[in-house]
Amino acid sequence: MGAGWWATTAHIPALKRHPLAEVVAVQKRNPAEARKVADDFGIPVACSTMEEVLAVPGLDAAIISSTPNAHYAQARAALERGLHVLIEKPMTITAKEAEELVKLAEKRKVQFLVSCPWHFTAHAIAARKLIQSGALGPIKMISVLMTNFTDGLYKALPWEKAFGDHPPEPNSPQVYLKPGQTSYSDPKVAGGGQIYCQVSHAAAYLGFLTGQQPSEVFARFDNGDTAVDVYDTLNLKLDGGTLVSLASTGATMLSKRNYEVRVYGAKGMLLLELWKGTMEFHDLNSKVQRQPDIPEADLYPMYAPAENLVDAVLGRAPNGSPATLGLFSMKVIDAACQSARENKNIRI
């Protein structure tokens, strides 16, 4: 549902290449566009509404890849039918909606995933294992800097103007469909700017690594010259006592983007550079263990969420990015937006 930019770039190609998956239907609001996507990708059924999709017989699972304002209604309808679901980030517009969906999935006893490719890298999995093993001791502080080339999307610029003459990154896919110009720039559609589009990734990653929950958030936003936030700074406290500093912007220069994660424990520290594919563990004796670098082409495993959906449904693999992490992210987003509006610390 929502066979637009990211569905046609990542999810549909991932399913088409999976030997045990069969894509039976796609949905776009415009019937002619839905039919073109279906024909181009060799999919039998083209739908223009959610109801048409859910009426297709024999469905096992659904991927929700529409704009954020449609996520809740579509995911709820799919879950109520008993389908396994992969939902794009940001999971919903509010934490209350996300919590309702998580509870519904638990009630229906289905697999429910949030689409966060970073959770599937070798470094993410190794970092979580180190933290869970106690090798770092109690996690005292985490520092995150996340930047990306999304400012033009918040300004509703055409794709070519948003990204200019900047050559594609080595791990960037060929774009089949470009996003709508209001998909990221209209708060009624997107929820917000950087906080929904990118901090949703970073917040879920915190939950993935630590296994904790957010308990307090203090945030500041700057919209630049757009209707949505572009520059975000957040201070968080997790329920295990970990302090978090998170800075993120979509207005980085096209020559450089960052995703630096620094985890400081009482017995060691982890230094990750996600866009560079590097990871180091430093212990109390100053011994440094460096993980093998991740190849450029594998830095952002965009096919992994849809592939994991299939494997989790079939019992071939555990759910690598459970929707509870999307709920973690929405709790942070909700509280950050309230904090920025009301100029105060928010307890969750």
C-alpha distance (Angstrom), angle and dihedral (degrees) to the residues before:
residue distance angle dihedral
M1 . . .
G2 3.79 . .
A3 3.81 100.7 .
G4 3.79 94.7 -166.5
W5 3.79 135.9 119.1
W6 3.79 102.1 -36.2
A7 3.80 97.1 32.1
T8 3.81 91.8 54.9
T9 3.80 92.3 39.7
A10 3.80 99.6 47.8
H11 3.80 119.6 -2.9
I12 3.81 102.4 47.8
P13 3.85 94.0 43.4
A14 3.82 89.0 48.1
L15 3.79 92.1 52.8
K16 3.80 93.4 43.2
R17 3.79 91.4 55.5
H18 3.82 94.7 45.7
P19 3.81 108.8 99.0
L20 3.82 93.4 -145.9
A21 3.80 100.0 45.1
E22 3.78 128.9 88.9
V23 3.80 118.6 -166.7
V24 3.79 106.3 -150.1
A25 3.81 104.7 169.0
V26 3.80 144.5 16.3
Q27 3.79 129.3 -165.5
K28 3.80 132.5 -149.8
R29 3.80 125.1 157.1
N30 3.80 91.9 -122.7
P31 3.84 107.0 70.0
A32 3.82 93.9 -152.7
E33 3.82 91.6 51.5
A34 3.80 90.6 46.7
R35 3.81 90.2 52.5
K36 3.82 92.0 49.2
V37 3.81 92.6 51.5
A38 3.80 90.3 47.4
D39 3.79 92.5 49.6
D40 3.81 95.1 44.4
F41 3.82 92.6 50.7
G42 3.80 97.1 37.8
I43 3.81 96.0 -113.6
P44 3.83 116.8 151.6
V45 3.81 103.7 -145.7
A46 3.83 126.4 52.6
C47 3.82 117.0 -168.4
S48 3.77 134.3 -176.0
T49 3.81 98.5 -166.3
M50 3.78 138.8 45.8
E51 3.79 90.2 -121.4
E52 3.81 91.7 58.1
V53 3.79 91.1 53.3
L54 3.79 93.9 49.2
A55 3.81 90.4 49.8
V56 3.82 91.6 61.1
P57 3.84 106.8 110.0
G58 3.79 122.4 -122.1
L59 3.79 99.7 23.6
D60 3.82 117.5 160.8
A61 3.80 101.5 176.1
A62 3.78 144.5 4.9
I63 3.79 134.5 -150.3
I64 3.79 116.9 -145.9
S65 3.82 107.1 -151.9
S66 3.80 101.7 150.0
T67 3.81 126.0 116.4
P68 3.83 113.1 -63.1
N69 3.80 95.0 -104.2
A70 3.83 89.5 64.7
H71 3.82 98.1 44.7
Y72 3.79 98.7 89.1
A73 3.81 98.6 50.0
Q74 3.80 93.9 43.2
A75 3.80 95.4 45.3
R76 3.79 92.0 46.0
A77 3.80 91.9 51.8
A78 3.82 91.6 48.5
L79 3.80 93.6 46.8
E80 3.79 92.4 47.2
R81 3.78 88.1 55.9
G82 3.82 88.1 54.4
L83 3.80 96.8 -109.4
H84 3.78 124.1 148.8
V85 3.81 108.5 -116.8
L86 3.79 140.3 -152.4
I87 3.80 110.3 -168.1
E88 3.79 126.0 -165.5
K89 3.78 121.5 -123.2
P90 2.96 132.1 -74.0
M91 3.77 82.9 54.6
T92 3.80 95.7 -151.3
I93 3.80 140.0 -26.3
T94 3.82 94.7 -98.1
A95 3.80 136.7 29.8
K96 3.81 89.7 -126.0
E97 3.81 90.3 61.1
A98 3.80 91.6 47.1
E99 3.80 92.2 49.9
E100 3.80 91.2 50.3
L101 3.81 91.1 52.5
V102 3.81 92.8 48.9
K103 3.80 90.9 51.6
L104 3.80 91.2 47.2
A105 3.83 91.5 51.8
E106 3.80 90.1 50.1
K107 3.80 90.2 50.0
R108 3.80 92.0 49.8
K109 3.84 91.1 43.9
V110 3.81 93.5 -132.1
Q111 3.78 134.1 138.9
F112 3.80 111.4 -95.3
L113 3.81 119.4 -173.8
V114 3.79 135.4 177.7
S115 3.79 116.1 -142.7
C116 3.82 103.9 -115.0
P117 3.83 109.0 140.3
W118 3.82 93.2 -172.5
H119 3.83 89.1 72.7
F120 3.80 90.2 66.8
T121 3.80 100.7 57.0
A122 3.81 119.7 110.2
H123 3.80 89.2 -120.2
A124 3.80 94.6 53.2
I125 3.79 91.4 51.0
A126 3.83 92.6 45.2
A127 3.81 92.4 46.9
R128 3.80 92.4 51.3
K129 3.80 91.1 49.0
L130 3.81 91.1 51.5
I131 3.79 91.7 49.9
Q132 3.81 92.6 46.1
S133 3.82 91.1 48.2
G134 3.80 91.2 59.9
A135 3.81 92.7 -119.3
L136 3.81 90.2 133.3
G137 3.79 94.3 41.3
P138 3.81 117.3 -140.3
I139 3.81 109.4 -7.1
K140 3.79 105.8 -118.8
M141 3.81 104.6 171.9
I142 3.79 141.8 5.5
S143 3.79 126.6 -165.7
V144 3.81 121.3 -163.8
L145 3.81 130.4 -175.6
M146 3.79 113.9 -177.6
T147 3.80 123.9 174.3
N148 3.78 132.0 165.3
F149 3.81 142.8 168.2
T150 3.82 97.3 -96.8
D151 3.81 102.8 113.9
G152 3.81 93.7 98.7
L153 3.81 90.1 55.7
Y154 3.82 90.3 54.5
K155 3.80 88.5 51.0
A156 3.84 91.1 52.4
L157 3.79 91.1 -121.7
P158 3.81 120.3 162.3
W159 3.81 111.7 -96.8
E160 3.82 93.9 -105.1
K161 3.81 92.4 51.9
A162 3.79 93.3 43.1
F163 3.79 92.3 57.9
G164 3.80 101.5 23.4
D165 3.77 118.0 -171.6
H166 3.78 93.1 -30.7
P167 3.82 108.4 136.1
P168 3.81 114.8 -121.2
E169 3.78 117.8 -94.8
P170 3.84 115.5 -104.0
N171 3.80 89.8 -108.2
S172 3.81 95.9 43.7
P173 3.81 116.0 118.0
Q174 3.77 128.2 -134.6
V175 3.80 107.3 -92.4
Y176 3.80 114.4 -125.8
L177 3.83 97.8 175.3
K178 3.79 125.7 18.9
P179 3.80 118.6 -137.1
G180 3.78 120.4 -101.2
Q181 3.79 113.6 -96.0
T182 3.82 92.8 -118.4
S183 3.80 95.8 44.1
Y184 3.81 91.8 93.7
S185 3.79 104.0 16.0
D186 3.82 102.3 55.5
P187 3.83 113.2 75.5
K188 3.82 90.1 -154.9
V189 3.80 88.9 60.7
A190 3.80 103.1 31.8
G191 3.80 101.0 28.9
G192 3.79 90.1 -130.0
G193 3.77 141.3 -31.8
Q194 3.79 128.0 -90.6
I195 3.80 93.6 -5.1
Y196 3.82 91.9 61.2
C197 3.79 99.7 30.0
Q198 3.81 102.5 44.1
V199 3.81 111.8 2.3
S200 3.81 84.6 60.0
H201 3.83 85.8 69.7
A202 3.79 95.4 45.5
A203 3.79 95.0 46.0
A204 3.81 93.1 49.9
Y205 3.82 88.7 48.7
L206 3.81 89.2 57.0
G207 3.79 90.0 54.7
F208 3.81 90.8 45.7
L209 3.81 93.2 52.9
T210 3.78 100.7 40.2
G211 3.80 106.9 29.3
Q212 3.80 86.7 -140.9
Q213 3.81 130.9 122.1
P214 3.82 128.2 -125.3
S215 3.80 114.1 -103.8
E216 3.84 104.5 170.3
V217 3.81 135.2 20.0
F218 3.81 132.7 -174.1
A219 3.81 115.3 -178.6
R220 3.79 143.8 176.5
F221 3.82 125.8 -164.9
D222 3.81 134.1 -168.1
N223 3.81 116.8 -165.2
G224 3.78 96.3 -163.8
D225 3.80 103.2 -156.6
T226 3.81 97.0 -33.0
A227 3.81 136.8 92.3
V228 3.81 91.4 -114.0
D229 3.80 136.2 52.9
V230 3.80 116.9 -81.0
Y231 3.83 103.7 167.7
D232 3.82 116.5 45.8
T233 3.79 132.9 178.7
L234 3.81 121.4 -177.8
N235 3.79 134.3 -177.4
L236 3.78 113.0 -162.2
K237 3.75 138.1 -178.2
L238 3.79 118.1 -156.5
D239 3.78 123.5 -148.7
G240 3.81 91.1 -108.8
G241 3.79 89.7 60.0
T242 3.82 97.2 -100.6
L243 3.80 115.5 147.5
V244 3.81 116.9 -143.2
S245 3.80 132.0 -164.2
L246 3.81 112.8 -167.7
A247 3.81 124.6 -179.2
S248 3.79 122.0 178.8
T249 3.79 139.4 167.0
G250 3.77 137.1 171.6
A251 3.81 91.3 -155.0
T252 3.79 100.1 79.3
M253 3.79 116.5 137.2
L254 3.80 112.4 -92.3
S255 3.80 89.8 -114.9
K256 3.81 96.1 67.7
R257 3.80 141.4 26.8
N258 3.80 128.3 178.7
Y259 3.76 139.7 -155.1
E260 3.78 106.0 172.1
V261 3.81 119.8 169.1
R262 3.83 119.8 -174.3
V263 3.80 117.8 -174.7
Y264 3.81 116.8 -169.1
G265 3.79 119.4 -166.4
A266 3.79 131.4 173.4
K267 3.82 90.5 -104.5
G268 3.79 104.2 31.6
M269 3.78 148.8 -15.3
L270 3.78 137.3 -118.4
L271 3.80 121.3 -147.0
L272 3.80 115.8 -165.9
E273 3.83 129.7 176.6
L274 3.77 103.4 -171.5
W275 3.81 97.9 -173.4
K276 3.82 89.5 47.8
G277 3.79 95.2 43.1
T278 3.81 95.9 -128.7
M279 3.80 131.3 136.2
E280 3.81 132.4 177.4
F281 3.81 133.0 180.0
H282 3.81 116.9 -155.8
D283 3.82 118.0 -167.8
L284 3.82 131.9 -161.8
N285 3.82 91.2 -90.0
S286 3.83 91.0 57.1
K287 3.79 90.3 -109.9
V288 3.81 110.6 151.0
Q289 3.78 122.5 -150.6
R290 3.81 112.8 -168.1
Q291 3.77 120.8 -162.9
P292 3.82 117.4 -140.5
D293 3.80 109.4 -87.9
I294 3.79 117.2 -103.0
P295 3.83 112.0 -118.0
E296 3.80 115.1 -109.8
A297 3.78 93.1 -114.1
D298 3.82 90.5 56.7
L299 3.81 100.0 45.3
Y300 3.80 93.0 102.7
P301 3.84 109.6 30.1
M302 3.78 95.5 -159.4
Y303 3.82 94.4 169.9
A304 3.81 93.6 53.4
P305 3.84 100.0 85.4
A306 3.83 95.2 54.8
E307 3.80 92.1 41.2
N308 3.81 90.0 49.8
L309 3.82 90.0 50.1
V310 3.78 89.9 59.5
D311 3.80 94.4 44.1
A312 3.82 93.2 46.1
V313 3.80 91.7 50.0
L314 3.81 90.2 50.8
G315 3.82 92.9 46.0
R316 3.81 92.0 -116.5
A317 3.82 94.9 119.3
P318 3.81 139.8 11.2
N319 3.79 120.8 -101.2
G320 3.80 100.6 -87.1
S321 3.81 97.1 -169.0
P322 3.81 110.0 27.9
A323 3.79 118.2 -164.0
T324 3.81 88.8 -117.6
L325 3.81 84.3 79.2
G326 3.80 88.8 55.4
L327 3.79 87.5 52.5
F328 3.84 89.6 50.6
S329 3.79 87.8 53.0
M330 3.81 93.4 48.2
K331 3.81 91.0 51.0
V332 3.81 88.4 55.5
I333 3.82 92.9 44.8
D334 3.81 93.6 47.9
A335 3.79 92.5 48.9
A336 3.82 93.5 43.5
C337 3.80 92.5 52.3
Q338 3.80 90.9 48.5
S339 3.80 91.4 46.8
A340 3.80 92.6 51.0
R341 3.82 91.2 48.4
E342 3.79 96.7 45.8
N343 3.81 100.0 33.1
K344 3.80 94.7 -128.2
N345 3.77 144.9 101.3
I346 3.81 113.0 -88.9
R347 3.78 123.0 -146.1
I348 3.79 113.7 -152.2
